[in-house]
Amino acid sequence: MATTNLDSADLKAVLAGGLIREDVMDQIFDISDITLEFTTRAGKATHDNSYSEWTSDKRQAPNLANKVVDGADITQNDTQVGKRIGNHGQISVKAVQVSSRADASDVIGRARESAYQIMMRGDELRRDVEAISLSGQGSIADDGATVAGQTASVFAQSSVNKNLGAAGTIGGFNTGTKLFPAVGLGTKRGVTETMLKNMFQQVWQGGGEGANVLMSTPGVIRQIADFFFTSGAHIATLVEDVGTSADGATAKGAVNLWKTQFGPVVELVANRLQPNPAAAVGNILLGDFDYIQLSFQRGYETELLAKTGLSEKWMMSVDWQVQVTCPDCIGAIMDIDEAIAMVA
């Protein structure tokens, strides 16, 4: 027998979208809210001009021939002045423009559209700073006209301790131009345990307490962690006693700390925002984060710009630069093929 009642399907079939309200949860699930691994570990500083300089100095190597005759007059001069390094600031921005009607509308998951947009774009600005810091870009001076200032990334400043693929380059600070050139890509290759151990030693011998962080793309960190569970790894057996606890045992399939002969325990950090300079290629930053800092001439600011008609515009900005205060205390292993398994 055919039914004649008005059912849900009839209401949905009414022209121009039907008569039943959509069942939409009044909440937004942000799946991109992740830790800024570089930013949270780097130190914080301030600078007063678009080009900022600092000095780096270190003690001379021991002199095994250091002896003089009793009563001798001293004519030598062992004074050292160190070296002067500088980086240019970079202004990074995000903009939001929302109409008066949109801001007054009842929208899903937020009280005001403008407030939500400002929050999200502000987070994106911080993510930009994170990714740029770990890119290969060099420094550029702002000319106040058509050329925007650009800060040298941490890798562009890693010219002392470096391991590069064939034809790869890290030029380091040019005292003539007062610029860091951009990193030049080399031939990609797999990471090896020897590469890492050599770099740990170089950084430790360079100064400071030695590397405390090894940061790279997720693909590279996975290759390193997987290697520790192979028979070729020169490390202690990865076993932990469960004890007599009634709790269930945890299957351990990852490594996030590594103790070497040179310096403190090293934290292995996978950074989802670290750029891949080429397809399936990652770079490794290995260093003492006590000598890496983000410096700000103007911190993160949100400004309401001049109102234009029935809309309002906001600008989020930050004037910042990366400073490596001890280039000898960090290391870079570049051009790593994420698809090649790590070997000894």
CORGICOR-V407618 format. One record per pair of residues at least 24 apart in sequence whose ideal C-beta (glycine too) atoms are under 7 Angstrom apart, sorted by sequence separation. I is the first residue (numbers start at 1). J is the second residue. If there is no record, write none. Layout:
# CORGICOR-V407618
i: [I/I]
j: [J/J]
This chain:
# CORGICOR-V407618
i: [156/165/296/57/96/295/56/156/294/295/55/56/94/156/228/55/94/152/155/294/295/55/56/191/225/94/225/293/53/54/94/53/163/191/292/293/53/92/191/291/52/193/291/51/52/291/92/163/51/52/92/50/161/291/292/50/291/139/138/139/161/193/288/138/161/287/288/138/225/287/138/224/287/137/161/285/286/136/160/136/221/285/286/284/221/283/284/88/212/283/87/88/210/211/212/214/218/284/88/210/213/283/88/209/210/212/213/214/215/217/218/281/282/209/211/212/214/216/281/213/215/281/282/217/280/281/91/204/216/280/90/204/215/217/280/89/90/200/88/90/201/219/88/89/200/220/88/197/200/219/87/220/87/217/216/216/216/216/214/215/214/213/211/211/212/213/211/212/210/209/208/28/26/27/208/26/203/208/24/203/203/39/199/85/36/39/51/188/36/39/38/50/86/185/87/185/188/36/38/38/50/234/232/232/223/227/220/208/220/223/224/207/219/223/211/207/208/217/206/207/206/203/203/155/203/202/155/154/199/199/134/154/195/134/135/134/136/131/191/130/131/191/127/189/188/190/186/187/188/189/58/186/188/193/185/190/192/194/134/190/191/192/193/190/192/190/170/168/157/160/168/154/159/160/151/153/161/162/165/151/152/154/157/161/162/163/164/165/151/163/164/41/158/162/158/158/125/38/155/37/122/122/118/129/133/125/129/125/122/121/118/114/118/89/100/99/100/99/98/97/98/97/96/95/96/95/93/94/93/93/92/91/92/91/89/90/89/90/37/89/38/88/37/87/87/87/34/52/42/41/45/47/43/44/46/48/42/43/44/45/46/47/42/42/39/52/54/56/56/58/54/56/47/45]
j: [180/189/320/82/121/320/82/182/320/321/82/83/121/183/255/83/122/180/183/322/323/84/85/220/254/124/255/323/84/85/125/85/195/223/324/325/86/125/224/324/86/227/325/86/87/326/128/199/88/89/129/88/199/329/330/89/330/179/179/180/202/234/329/180/203/329/330/181/268/330/182/268/331/182/206/330/331/182/206/183/268/332/333/332/270/332/333/139/263/334/139/140/262/263/264/266/270/336/141/263/266/336/142/263/264/266/267/268/269/271/272/335/336/264/266/267/269/271/336/269/271/337/338/274/337/338/149/262/274/338/149/263/274/276/339/149/150/260/149/151/262/280/150/151/262/282/151/260/263/282/151/284/152/282/282/283/284/285/284/285/286/287/286/287/288/289/288/289/288/288/288/109/108/109/290/109/286/291/108/287/288/126/286/173/126/129/141/278/127/130/130/142/178/277/180/278/281/130/133/134/149/344/343/344/338/342/336/326/338/341/342/326/338/342/331/328/329/338/328/329/329/329/330/283/331/331/285/285/331/333/271/292/333/274/275/275/277/273/333/273/275/336/273/335/335/337/334/335/336/337/207/335/337/342/335/340/342/344/285/341/342/343/344/342/344/343/332/334/324/327/335/322/327/328/320/322/330/331/334/321/322/324/327/331/332/333/334/335/322/334/335/213/330/334/331/332/300/215/332/215/300/302/302/318/322/316/320/318/316/316/314/312/316/297/310/310/311/311/311/311/312/313/313/313/314/315/315/316/316/317/317/317/318/319/319/320/320/321/269/321/271/321/271/321/322/323/272/295/289/289/293/295/292/293/295/297/292/293/294/295/296/297/293/294/294/321/323/325/326/328/325/327/321/323]
